[in-house]
Amino acid sequence: MELERAFSCPGTLTKLRNGPLGIYLDGFCAWLLDRGFSRKTIRLHLANVSHLNEHLNRQKAAADKLCATDVAEFFAAYPSWCRHRGPLKAHLLRVSHSIARFIEFLGERRLYIRSREAEIYQPLFDDYLAWMAHFQHAASGTLEIRAQYLATFLRWLGPNATSQGMATLTADDVEAFFLAYAQKVGGAARRSMQSALRTFFRFCLHQGYIHVPLDLAVPTLRTYKLATVPRGLTEAQAQKVLQGVNRKTCVGRRDYAILQLLFTYGVRGDQVRALRLEQIDWIREQILFEPSKHGKASLLPLTREVGESLLDYLQNSRATSSYPQVFLTMRAPYRPLPRSSSLAAIVARCIRAVDIDIPHRGAHVFRHAFATRMLQQGHPLKAVADVLGHRYLGTTFIYTKVDFNSLKQVALDWPEEVPR
């Protein structure tokens, strides 16, 4: 059994295996071992989870699934009977961290119920995401964004967030929700909510849950696609960010390799996050980036700077793992960067470290800088679009507004004042 790999005391093993959660702790122990946790850390996590197990045993709770309510009730009661060394707040934080790991383990096995509302809308929610992936061929990043915004709407619907309840939804309800939501968020969130709602209502119409096209009821708020100038790093700023990374640390070697890819190729953050080991062809000196946002795949030369930064990270910093993705977290559990915001946070941290003050600090600032650099070097718009993976030139057209060399050629001289 897996618990014997972490504990040897028979009394401790018996205590862990008793109670409602005892049937899961061997699997939890194996899950932690597979993700690179040390045995010392595993023993700490299991000891902390045993407090929750003891509480549930006192409450005579069922063992089939753990509910968020159970966890909340535990933390409400635990401070009155817990024994600990040091400040109570620090102890509770450690216990909370261990239980969060345990919840993650249970969640992967559908043994954790987050809330009563989740039970109501989850079947409809899951069917929509499956429909998006199968019929719309949505990328994983798109599904992640759609899920985030649709969950907000379905929670607002409450008890009607079911396939049967959708029949009671009206165009006025849709408009009222969206206008109230739009007043509290910015333009990007409004557009994401628009897209999520419209595709969701098309799914419901396709499935027969509604009988009128409610996607037409989602208001359209006027925006101007070319009203702003792309905001990126200048060449000098990008070089300053790269030079500011401490490459003597494991984290620094990983971050530098990520920044080199963004700077050299102008790819999206999700493409870097999804990069797999087999997509780096060391023999032919090529690197392949999978398409993102319905764009095109990009097969590009592996430059010496990028190759050296990747080798430095892979040989000296990347944890041993069965995951095929190149970039992993630097602390156990070692796994791919979980979401787009994880990579954006890495870039933002590196930019802040060198005191560069720009409105946006995500991975896209390197993409904007790359496109601007190519245009200013005289590359045609079609070549820029191909490297960026754009299917349509219109997507790349916004960068012409920062192509100052071309703009100078078409600019008219300021007219001289003619005396009357």
Phi, psi and omega in degrees: 000154188288327182298331178295342178283345181246331183232149177240342182287121180301322180297319178295317180297319179295318180298318182294322186277350175277160178091170185298329184269356185302327182290345182260347192286331173296316178295322178296319178298315179296321179299318178292319179298318180296335183262012170088010178290144176287159180296327177297315179293321179298316179298322179295314180298316181293322177297319180291320178293331180297335176294319176295319179299319179296319179298314181295326178295321177294325182275359182057042183284155178287159185254004186287314180214151176264138182246153177300328178296321178300316181293317180297317179295324178298311183291336176288324184267331191300318183302336183283340182232001183284152173246132186205162173252140180083188183298142180298320183301317180294321179296315180297325179295318179295317178296318179299320180295318180294318180292328176297321176296318181295321178295321177299317177298313179294322181299323178296337181254012180056039180249012180231129179255116185287318181197167178294323179298324180297325178295329182285307188265353186301316179300316179296318180299312181294320179296321178297314181296322177295321178296318179298318182289322186276313186267327181262353180053041182290141178288162183298322178296321178295318179298322180297317181290315179301317181298318182299314184281323180294324179301323177299316180293317183292325175295325177295324179293329179068231184297340181275003183278056177226168179298325178284321182292338180297335181294339181273353183285138180243166178297325178295322177298315181298314181296318181297317179298312187293318181294322177293320179293318184296334180287343185257353187231173179272183184297318182296318179293323178297316180294321179295320178294320176304310182297317181297315182294316184295316179292326179295318180289330174293321175299314180297322178293318179298323182276349181086013179284330174234161185239004174231149183285087182290348177298335178285345181275348178288118184300149175255115178265127187295129173226159182241113188301320185256025184282342183241163177261136178305135183252111180221187176274147169285168179301316181294320179294318179299317178296324180295321178296315180298317182289339182277354181280133178278101185275008177271352179253160179296316179296319181296321179295320177294313183297322180295320178296320177297313181296323179297319178296315180296317183289318187283323188246347180065026181282165177285157179301322180295329178290324176291318181297326183270354183303130181252160184299322183287350179275356175260110181263095184291329182290310181274356181056055179226157176223136184248128174250124180293154180295151178226143179055045178062024176274205181246150174292150181236117174257112191234156178295141176273105183287162182296318181298317180293316180300317181293320180292322178293316179297319179300318179290313185294323183277330190243349187227329185287130179290151175294125186204153176275353179291140180278344182294145182292313189260125182238166172294158185262358176232149178298143001284130181286116184206168178300155177303122195291332184205169182301322183295337179294314179289322178299323179294325177297313180296315181299320180297319180292325179290317179296327183297335181252016173059043173263123184257102177228154184299322182240140184232020180276184182297335185293341180295330176287326178294316177297318180296321180296313180297318179297318181297317180297316180294318181291339176274001175095008179288139179294157183300323180297321179293320178296317180298320181295317181292321180286346180084018179283135176278334185235137180297332180301329178292325182276345189299331183300333183286347178294341180287345176249011175274080189294331180296316178290322180296326178296326183289330182263352182290137178275148175295147178292128184295140178284150178282126181259120182294143178276000000 
